[in-house]
Amino acid sequence: MDASTHFRGLWELAVLSLLRERPLHPYQMQRLLGERHKDELLALKCGSLYHAVYRLERAHLIEQTGTGREGRRPERTTYRITPQGQREQVRWLGTLIATPRREPSEFTASISFLVYLTPKDARARLEQRAGALSAEIAALTSGLKAAKEQVARINLLETEYALAMRKAELVWVRRLEDDLRTRRLNWDIDAILAGLRAAEKE
């Protein structure tokens, strides 16, 4: 069985990465992801985690080490990573880091339809976004500064990246906002729609 045909998602990557540390059962994995705030990045739901575990076991990238029960809690199955799973985790993580991907974004999609707002309304909405981005940047900067006093930088790289992306977006949004303010970018949505309707009648 070709493991690479089964291992394609961030959920699988999260499971394999945690199991590189020690054998765990899915509930422990979910708890660790929450404690480390990885669930916020992965939008990880409990069901998704269990599906990932199933797919990885089927691909022989992880294996069961036994089952156990703590008090009155349900019986839980513990898993460990296999040698094949460790090789695949390193390979796939390396691929994700090295290969840029076009990730869908609501903002990217909405910008493609910006023409359907008036320039005045578009500018007002961009001003709102700039304010929200500024607030996020301030919060991330403060959180990052506090966290650096407690954990090593290697554990904060995703926050550094998020901060850099917010800052870059804010620069772009403000530049676009300025282009609208100075009318370097301008359009007439009513004229555009009238032209499109006229073209349809021809």
C-alpha positions in Angstrom: 0.0 0.0 0.0 1.4 3.4 -1.0 1.3 5.5 2.2 1.5 8.8 0.2 -1.9 8.1 -1.4 -3.5 8.1 2.1 -1.5 10.8 3.9 -2.4 14.2 2.6 -4.0 16.3 5.3 -2.9 18.5 8.2 -4.8 16.3 10.6 -2.7 13.3 9.6 0.5 15.5 10.0 -0.7 16.6 13.5 -1.3 13.0 14.6 2.1 11.7 13.3 3.9 14.7 14.8 2.4 14.1 18.3 3.1 10.3 18.0 6.8 11.2 17.3 6.9 12.3 21.0 5.3 9.2 22.6 2.4 6.8 22.2 -1.0 8.5 22.8 -4.7 7.8 22.5 -6.9 10.1 20.4 -8.3 12.0 23.4 -4.7 12.8 24.6 -3.9 14.0 21.1 -6.9 16.3 21.0 -6.0 17.6 24.5 -2.4 18.4 23.5 -3.5 20.1 20.3 -5.8 22.3 22.4 -3.1 23.1 25.0 -0.7 24.1 22.3 -3.3 26.0 20.4 -2.7 23.9 17.3 -6.4 23.2 17.1 -6.9 26.9 16.2 -4.6 26.5 13.2 -6.0 23.2 12.0 -9.7 23.9 12.8 -9.4 20.4 14.2 -12.7 18.7 15.2 -12.8 15.6 17.2 -14.4 13.6 14.4 -11.6 14.8 12.0 -9.0 13.6 14.4 -10.5 10.1 14.6 -10.8 9.9 10.8 -7.1 10.8 10.5 -6.2 8.1 13.0 -8.2 5.6 11.0 -6.6 6.6 7.7 -3.1 6.5 9.2 -3.6 3.1 10.7 -5.0 1.7 7.5 -1.9 3.1 5.7 0.4 1.3 8.3 1.8 4.7 9.4 0.7 4.1 13.0 -0.3 1.0 14.9 -2.1 0.1 18.1 -0.1 -0.6 21.2 -3.0 -1.6 23.4 -6.2 -0.5 25.0 -6.8 0.8 28.6 -9.4 2.4 30.8 -8.9 5.1 33.4 -11.5 5.0 36.1 -15.0 5.1 34.7 -13.9 6.6 31.4 -14.5 4.7 28.2 -11.8 2.3 27.0 -9.3 4.0 24.8 -6.9 2.7 22.2 -3.3 3.9 22.3 -1.3 4.3 19.1 2.4 4.7 18.2 4.1 5.8 15.0 5.7 3.1 12.8 9.1 3.5 11.2 7.3 4.0 7.9 5.1 6.6 9.5 8.1 8.5 10.8 9.7 8.6 7.3 6.4 9.8 5.8 5.9 12.5 8.5 9.4 13.9 7.7 8.8 13.7 3.9 5.4 15.3 4.0 6.3 18.0 6.4 9.3 18.9 4.3 7.1 19.0 1.2 4.6 21.4 2.9 7.4 23.7 4.1 9.2 23.8 0.7 6.3 24.0 -1.7 4.2 27.3 -1.9 0.5 26.6 -2.3 -2.4 28.8 -3.4 -4.6 28.5 -0.4 -8.2 29.8 -0.8 -9.1 32.9 1.1 -12.4 34.6 1.7 -10.7 38.0 1.4 -9.0 37.0 -1.9 -12.4 36.0 -3.3 -14.2 39.1 -2.0 -11.5 41.4 -3.5 -12.2 39.8 -6.9 -15.8 41.1 -6.6 -14.9 44.6 -5.2 -16.1 46.2 -8.4 -19.7 45.5 -7.3 -19.3 48.1 -4.5 -19.0 51.8 -5.2 -15.5 53.1 -4.7 -16.8 55.1 -1.7 -18.2 52.0 0.0 -15.2 49.9 -0.9 -12.9 52.5 0.8 -15.1 52.5 3.9 -15.0 48.8 4.2 -11.2 48.7 3.6 -10.9 51.3 6.4 -12.8 48.9 8.7 -10.5 46.0 7.7 -7.4 48.1 8.4 -8.7 48.9 11.8 -9.4 45.2 12.6 -6.0 44.2 11.2 -4.3 46.9 13.4 -6.0 45.5 16.5 -5.0 41.9 15.6 -1.4 43.0 15.0 -1.3 44.7 18.4 -2.7 41.6 20.1 -0.3 39.2 18.3 2.7 41.4 19.1 1.7 41.6 22.8 1.1 37.8 23.0 4.3 37.0 21.2 6.3 39.2 23.5 4.8 37.5 26.6 5.2 34.0 25.2 8.9 34.5 24.3 9.6 34.8 28.1 8.2 31.3 28.7 8.9 29.2 25.6 11.5 28.9 22.9 11.1 30.7 19.6 10.8 27.4 17.7 7.4 27.0 19.4 6.2 30.4 18.3 7.0 30.4 14.6 3.3 30.1 13.5 2.6 33.2 15.5 5.5 35.0 14.0 4.2 34.0 10.5 0.7 35.1 11.3 2.0 38.5 12.5 4.0 39.0 9.4 1.1 38.1 7.2 -1.2 40.6 9.0 1.4 43.3 8.7 1.8 42.7 5.0 -1.9 42.6 4.4 -2.4 45.9 6.4 0.2 47.6 4.1 -1.6 46.4 1.0 -5.0 47.4 2.3 -3.9 50.9 3.2 -2.3 51.3 -0.2 -5.5 50.3 -1.9 -7.5 52.5 0.4 -5.2 55.4 -0.5 -5.6 54.7 -4.3 -9.4 54.9 -3.8 -9.1 58.1 -1.8 -6.9 59.8 -4.5 -9.0 58.3 -7.3 -6.0 56.5 -8.8 -8.4 53.6 -8.7 -12.0 54.4 -9.7 -15.0 52.9 -11.4 -18.7 53.4 -12.0 -20.5 50.2 -11.1 -23.8 51.5 -12.6 -22.1 52.1 -16.0 -20.4 48.8 -15.9 -23.6 46.9 -15.2 -25.5 48.9 -17.9 -22.7 47.9 -20.3 -23.0 44.3 -19.4 -26.8 44.3 -19.8 -26.5 46.0 -23.2 -24.0 43.5 -24.4 -26.3 40.6 -23.5 -29.1 42.1 -25.7 -26.9 42.2 -28.8 
